[in-house]
Amino acid sequence: MAIKAVFFDIDGTLLNDRKTVSKSTQNAIHHLKEQGIFVGLATGRGPGFVQPFLENLGLDFAITYNGQYIFTRNQLLYENQLPKPTIYKVIRYASDKRREISLGTASGLVGSRIIDMGTSRFGQIVSGLVPKSWAKTVERSFKHLIRRFRPQRFDSLLTIMRQPIYQIVLVATEGETDQIRQKFPQIKITRSSPYSADLISKDQSKIKGIERVGQTYGFDLSEVMAFGDSENDLEMLAGVGVGVAMGNAGAMVKERAHYTTSSNNNDGIAKALAHFGLIHFESDKVFKSQDENFNKVKDFHQFMDGETCETPRVYDLTEASHRSDFKIEEIVEFMYATSQGDKIKFTQALLDLHAAIDKAANKVQSKPHPESPLVGQVDALTDLLYLTYGSFVLMGVDPKPLFDTVHGANMGKIFPDGKAHFDPVTHKILKPDDWEERFAPEPAIKRELDRQIQKSLSRQPKDNKKAKEDQS
């Protein structure tokens, strides 16, 4: 599966518990951008909070207020205001129930000092220092103290609501969700906190926002990877091509996601991107090649086998035979594709291949081999690599995006138990039941080849176009 865009939730995902973006995540975003992959945010936060991340990390776009306000570093892409009568009714409800409330404007949340404190960087850091067993007690005491001295003035909200309002944040427990939903059936309620609810228009969500961005920038939901940890990420993680739950996410979020990575404090984003072949996640215990394709395949073996070899060694005959079997299978597939399904031609091609193997065996055995077995193995494999690149050169095909597609498909060979399964004899990696539907590379390869053909035609003189089209 080719991934064209990656989206991150912010709190508990992009940010670690110190409310900073870890170095591994910064490096991961840089590597994604180098490959031409779009990178964006999908959050319940407002534009004012999000803007610095776009600038500092060089992100392409931000879906804020759970899909209701979408922008890039240069322009507004989409906005959806809540109806004024609905806003007024929610304000009256909050006033009657003595519930703190904030209104989401184009600049950010305005209204409740409690919500403002809780969503500020300072408040988030402090909350991270409070033991979970104390959280509810501290929250109740804090709210009671604030209300005694500076209760919220709801009349000021009537002035604020003259501006476009995109989201309402209401202090409410999870147990009050159904009551609010019954009171306001025209509103969608989503949560990123057990203490407050985000109220947005019925047809809005992070996944809808991603879909809108994709229509503008040319990618489908199936070509998106998204990361999240909270309830308001559920639709997004289930609806994109690859939904990744952070290790610190709740059980429901992990259940809906396609994959669960490490926590936001333990390089979870970088590890998941490496798992699916989009970046190489470096470790001090392994060496890194200057060949990024090698590094990606190394990640593949690290995830599938649980180990890699860090010191050059010789294959024994059994291992070498298995590795040769894998290559022979691909050569036979290459010959079958060339024969275009003609059984007679394919049979003849196989006979020619057998004859070529016999000829090569005679040639190899007829000359001296002063080199060591390790040198001989490496020389042969390097020649194979060089010849493969030569085949692509003579086909006029750029293999890089195709390699990435195949690599992503191979990284999808994880079974529901979170492990790779192997053939007991050949040790070849087996495919999960849903692999063909979700990860089979052929459709993505066809799309990329069509793109390369069209790009080639645009460079050719008009009188050569017809010949090229006939070949395709």
C-alpha positions in Angstrom: 0.0 0.0 0.0 1.5 3.3 -1.0 1.1 6.0 1.6 0.8 9.6 0.3 -0.2 11.4 3.5 0.4 11.0 7.2 -1.7 12.7 9.9 -1.0 13.1 13.6 -3.2 13.9 16.6 -1.4 16.3 18.9 -1.9 15.6 22.6 -0.7 12.2 23.6 0.5 11.5 20.1 2.7 14.1 18.4 3.5 15.5 21.9 5.1 13.4 24.6 4.1 13.9 28.3 6.6 16.8 28.6 4.5 18.5 25.9 7.4 18.5 23.4 7.9 16.8 20.0 10.6 14.2 20.5 13.7 14.2 18.3 12.7 10.9 16.7 9.4 12.3 15.7 11.1 15.4 14.2 13.5 13.3 12.3 10.6 11.1 11.1 8.7 14.1 9.8 11.8 15.3 8.0 12.3 11.9 6.2 8.6 11.8 5.2 8.9 15.3 3.7 12.0 14.2 1.8 10.0 11.5 0.1 7.3 13.8 -1.0 4.7 12.5 1.5 2.3 15.0 2.9 2.3 15.5 6.6 -0.5 17.1 8.6 -2.2 17.4 11.9 -5.8 16.2 12.8 -6.8 17.6 16.2 -9.5 19.0 18.4 -7.3 21.9 19.1 -7.8 25.3 17.7 -5.8 27.2 15.0 -3.9 29.4 17.4 -2.5 26.4 19.3 -1.7 24.5 16.1 -0.1 27.2 13.9 3.4 27.0 15.6 3.6 23.3 14.8 3.0 24.0 11.1 5.8 26.5 11.1 8.3 24.8 13.2 7.9 21.3 11.8 7.3 22.4 8.2 3.9 20.6 8.0 1.6 20.9 5.0 -1.8 21.4 6.6 -3.8 21.2 9.9 -7.3 19.9 10.4 -8.4 21.6 13.6 -11.6 21.7 15.7 -12.2 18.0 14.7 -12.5 18.8 11.0 -14.3 22.2 11.1 -11.4 24.5 10.4 -8.7 23.4 7.9 -5.7 25.4 6.8 -2.2 25.4 5.4 0.7 27.7 6.3 -0.6 30.0 3.6 -4.3 29.7 3.2 -7.6 28.6 4.6 -8.9 25.5 2.9 -12.2 24.9 4.7 -14.4 26.2 7.5 -17.7 25.2 8.9 -19.4 27.4 11.5 -21.9 26.2 14.1 -25.3 27.8 13.7 -25.9 30.8 16.0 -29.1 29.4 17.5 -27.4 26.2 18.5 -24.5 28.1 20.1 -26.9 30.2 22.1 -28.8 27.1 23.3 -25.6 25.5 24.5 -24.6 28.6 26.3 -27.9 28.8 28.1 -27.6 25.0 29.0 -24.1 25.6 30.4 -25.4 28.5 32.4 -28.3 26.6 33.8 -26.1 23.6 34.7 -23.2 25.8 36.0 -20.9 24.2 33.5 -17.8 26.0 32.3 -17.8 26.5 28.5 -15.4 27.9 25.8 -16.1 28.9 22.2 -13.7 28.0 19.4 -13.0 31.0 17.2 -10.6 31.3 14.3 -7.9 32.3 16.8 -8.6 29.7 19.5 -10.7 28.8 22.4 -12.3 31.8 24.3 -14.4 31.8 27.5 -13.7 29.5 30.5 -10.5 30.2 32.4 -10.7 26.6 33.7 -10.7 25.2 30.2 -8.0 27.7 29.1 -5.8 26.6 32.0 -6.4 22.9 31.3 -5.6 23.2 27.6 -2.6 25.5 28.0 0.9 24.1 27.7 1.4 24.9 31.5 -1.8 23.1 32.4 -0.9 20.1 30.3 2.5 19.8 31.9 1.1 20.2 35.4 -1.6 17.5 34.7 1.2 15.2 33.6 2.8 15.5 36.9 -0.3 14.7 39.0 -0.7 11.0 39.8 -3.7 9.5 38.0 -5.2 8.4 41.4 -5.3 12.1 42.4 -6.6 13.5 39.1 -10.4 13.7 39.9 -9.8 15.1 43.4 -7.4 17.7 42.1 -9.8 18.6 39.3 -12.8 19.0 41.6 -10.8 21.2 44.1 -9.4 23.4 41.3 -12.9 24.0 39.8 -14.4 24.8 43.2 -11.6 27.3 44.0 -11.9 29.1 40.6 -15.7 29.3 40.8 -15.6 30.8 44.4 -13.4 33.7 43.4 -14.0 34.2 39.6 -17.1 32.4 38.4 -17.5 32.4 34.6 -19.6 35.3 33.1 -21.9 33.8 30.6 -23.0 37.2 29.3 -19.5 37.7 27.8 -20.0 34.6 25.6 -23.0 36.3 23.9 -20.6 38.9 22.6 -18.0 36.3 21.6 -20.5 34.3 19.7 -20.9 37.1 17.2 -17.7 35.8 15.7 -17.7 32.6 13.6 -17.7 29.7 16.1 -16.5 26.3 14.9 -16.5 24.2 18.1 -17.7 24.4 21.7 -15.8 22.9 24.6 -18.0 22.1 27.6 -16.8 20.8 31.0 -18.7 17.6 31.4 -18.0 14.1 32.6 -18.2 11.0 30.4 -21.4 10.0 32.1 -23.1 13.2 31.0 -22.4 12.6 27.3 -25.8 10.8 26.6 -27.7 13.6 28.4 -26.0 16.3 26.3 -26.6 14.3 23.1 -30.3 14.0 23.8 -30.6 17.7 24.6 -28.8 18.6 21.4 -29.4 16.0 18.7 -28.1 18.3 16.0 -24.7 18.3 17.5 -21.9 15.7 17.4 -20.1 15.1 20.7 -16.5 13.8 20.7 -13.9 13.6 23.5 -10.1 13.9 23.9 -10.5 14.3 27.7 -12.6 12.6 30.4 -13.4 16.0 31.8 -14.7 17.9 28.8 -16.6 17.4 25.6 -16.0 18.8 22.1 -19.3 19.9 20.4 -19.2 20.2 16.6 -21.6 20.0 13.7 -23.3 16.7 13.1 -21.5 15.9 9.8 -18.0 16.9 10.9 -15.0 14.8 12.1 -11.3 14.4 11.6 -11.8 11.7 9.0 -14.1 14.0 7.0 -11.4 16.7 7.2 -8.8 14.3 5.9 -11.1 13.3 3.0 -11.6 17.0 2.1 -7.8 17.6 2.2 -7.3 14.5 0.0 -9.7 15.8 -2.6 -7.6 19.0 -2.9 -4.2 17.4 -2.8 -4.9 14.2 -4.7 -4.9 11.3 -2.3 -7.5 8.8 -1.1 -8.3 7.7 2.4 -6.8 4.3 1.6 -3.5 6.1 1.0 -3.4 7.8 4.4 -1.7 6.7 7.6 -3.0 8.4 10.8 -1.9 8.3 14.5 -4.1 8.9 17.5 -4.8 8.0 21.2 -8.2 9.3 22.1 -11.9 8.8 21.5 -12.0 11.6 19.0 -9.5 9.6 16.9 -11.7 6.5 16.6 -13.3 7.3 13.2 -10.0 8.5 11.8 -8.0 5.4 12.8 -10.7 3.0 11.5 -11.3 5.0 8.2 -7.9 5.5 6.8 -5.6 3.0 5.1 -3.5 2.5 8.1 -4.7 3.6 11.5 -2.0 3.6 14.3 -2.9 3.7 18.0 -0.3 5.0 20.4 0.8 2.7 23.1 -0.7 5.1 25.7 -4.1 4.9 24.0 -7.2 3.4 25.6 -8.3 -0.2 24.9 -11.1 1.0 22.6 -8.8 3.0 20.4 -6.3 0.1 20.1 -9.1 -2.2 19.1 -10.3 0.1 16.3 -6.8 0.8 15.0 -5.0 -1.4 12.5 -1.8 -1.4 14.5 -0.6 -0.4 17.9 2.9 1.2 18.4 4.9 2.3 21.4 3.8 5.2 23.6 4.2 8.9 22.9 7.2 8.8 25.3 8.9 5.9 23.6 9.4 6.9 20.0 6.0 5.4 19.0 5.6 7.5 15.8 9.0 6.8 14.5 8.7 3.0 15.3 5.4 2.7 13.5 6.5 4.6 10.4 9.6 2.3 10.3 7.3 -0.7 10.8 5.4 0.2 7.7 8.5 1.0 5.7 8.0 4.8 5.4 11.3 5.7 7.2 14.3 4.0 8.7 14.4 4.1 12.5 18.0 4.3 13.6 19.4 2.4 16.6 22.8 2.6 18.1 23.0 -1.2 18.1 22.8 -1.6 14.3 24.7 0.0 11.5 23.1 2.2 8.9 23.8 2.0 5.2 24.0 5.0 2.8 21.5 2.9 0.7 18.1 3.8 2.1 16.5 0.9 0.3 18.8 -1.5 2.2 17.9 0.3 5.5 14.2 -0.2 4.8 14.7 -3.9 4.1 16.7 -4.2 7.3 13.8 -2.7 9.2 11.6 -5.3 7.6 13.8 -8.2 8.8 14.1 -6.5 12.3 10.3 -6.5 12.6 9.7 -9.9 11.0 12.7 -11.9 12.3 13.4 -9.9 15.5 17.0 -9.6 14.6 19.5 -8.6 12.0 23.2 -9.4 11.3 25.6 -6.6 12.1 28.9 -8.4 11.2 29.5 -9.8 7.6 29.1 -13.6 7.5 28.8 -16.4 5.0 25.5 -18.1 4.2 25.6 -21.9 4.7 24.3 -24.0 1.9 20.8 -24.5 3.3 20.2 -20.8 3.9 21.8 -19.9 0.5 19.4 -22.4 -1.2 16.4 -20.8 0.4 17.5 -17.3 -0.6 18.1 -18.6 -4.2 14.6 -20.2 -4.2 13.1 -16.8 -3.4 15.0 -15.2 -6.3 14.2 -18.0 -8.8 10.4 -17.6 -8.0 10.6 -13.9 -9.0 12.6 -14.8 -12.2 9.9 -17.3 -13.1 7.2 -14.7 -12.5 9.2 -12.3 -14.7 9.2 -14.9 -17.5 5.5 -15.6 -17.1 4.7 -11.9 -17.4 6.9 -11.7 -20.5 5.1 -14.6 -22.1 1.8 -12.8 -21.6 0.1 -15.9 -20.4 0.9 -18.0 -23.5 1.5 -21.4 -22.0 3.5 -22.6 -25.0 5.8 -19.6 -24.9 6.1 -19.8 -21.1 7.0 -23.5 -21.2 9.7 -22.7 -23.8 11.0 -19.9 -21.6 11.3 -22.3 -18.7 13.2 -24.8 -20.8 15.6 -22.0 -21.9 16.0 -21.0 -18.2 16.9 -24.6 -17.3 19.4 -24.6 -20.1 20.8 -21.3 -18.9 21.3 -22.7 -15.4 23.1 -25.7 -16.8 25.3 -23.4 -18.9 26.1 -21.2 -15.9 26.9 -24.2 -13.7 29.4 -25.5 -16.3 31.0 -22.0 -16.6 31.4 -21.6 -12.8 32.9 -25.0 -12.3 35.3 -24.6 -15.2 37.3 -21.7 -13.8 39.3 -21.2 -10.6 37.9 -19.3 -7.6 40.7 -17.9 -5.5 38.3 -15.6 -3.6 36.8 -16.6 -0.2 33.2 -17.9 0.0 32.1 -14.5 1.6 33.7 -12.5 -1.3 32.1 -14.9 -3.8 28.6 -14.6 -2.3 28.8 -10.8 -2.0 30.2 -10.5 -5.6 27.3 -12.6 -7.0 24.6 -10.7 -5.1 26.0 -7.4 -6.1 26.0 -8.4 -9.7 22.4 -9.5 -9.3 21.5 -6.1 -7.9 23.4 -4.3 -10.7 21.7 -6.4 -13.4 18.3 -5.7 -11.8 18.9 -2.0 -12.0 20.1 -2.5 -15.6 16.8 -4.2 -16.4 14.9 -1.2 -15.1 17.1 1.1 -17.1 16.3 -0.7 -20.3 12.6 -0.7 -19.4 12.6 3.0 -18.8 11.1 2.5 -15.3 12.0 4.4 -12.2 12.1 1.6 -9.5 12.2 3.9 -6.4 8.4 4.4 -5.9 7.8 0.8 -6.9 10.3 -0.4 -4.3 8.5 1.7 -1.7 5.2 0.1 -2.6 6.5 -3.4 -2.4 8.2 -2.6 0.8 5.0 -1.3 2.3 3.2 -4.4 1.2 5.8 -6.7 2.8 5.6 -4.7 6.1 1.9 -5.5 6.0 2.5 -9.2 6.6 1.9 -8.9 10.3 -0.8 -11.3 11.6 -3.6 -10.2 14.1 -1.4 -11.6 17.0 1.1 -8.8 16.1 3.8 -11.3 14.9 5.1 -12.6 11.6 4.3 -16.2 10.6 6.8 -18.4 8.7 6.8 -21.4 6.5 8.2 -24.2 8.7 10.5 -25.5 5.9 11.6 -22.5 3.8 11.2 -19.9 6.5 9.4 -17.7 3.9 7.1 -15.1 5.5 3.4 -16.0 5.2 0.5 -13.5 4.4 -2.5 -12.7 6.7 -5.9 -13.5 5.2 -6.7 -9.8 4.6 -3.3 -9.1 3.0 -4.5 -9.2 -0.6 -7.3 -6.8 0.1 -5.3 -4.3 2.1 -1.7 -4.5 1.0 -1.4 -6.3 -2.4 1.0 -4.0 -4.4 -0.2 -4.7 -7.9 -2.9 -1.9 -8.0 -0.5 0.7 -6.7 2.3 -0.5 -9.1 -0.1 0.0 -12.0 -1.0 3.5 -10.9 2.6 4.4 -10.6 3.5 2.9 -14.0 0.6 4.8 -15.5 2.0 8.0 -14.0 5.5 7.3 -15.3 4.1 6.6 -18.8 2.1 9.8 -18.9 5.1 11.8 -17.6 7.2 10.2 -20.3 4.7 11.0 -23.0 4.6 14.6 -22.0 8.4 14.8 -22.6 8.2 13.1 -26.1 7.6 14.8 -29.4 4.0 14.3 -30.6 4.9 11.9 -33.4 6.4 9.5 -30.9 3.4 9.5 -28.5 1.3 7.0 -30.4 4.1 4.4 -30.4 4.6 4.8 -26.7 0.8 4.5 -26.1 0.7 1.3 -28.2 3.5 -0.2 -26.0 1.5 0.5 -22.8 
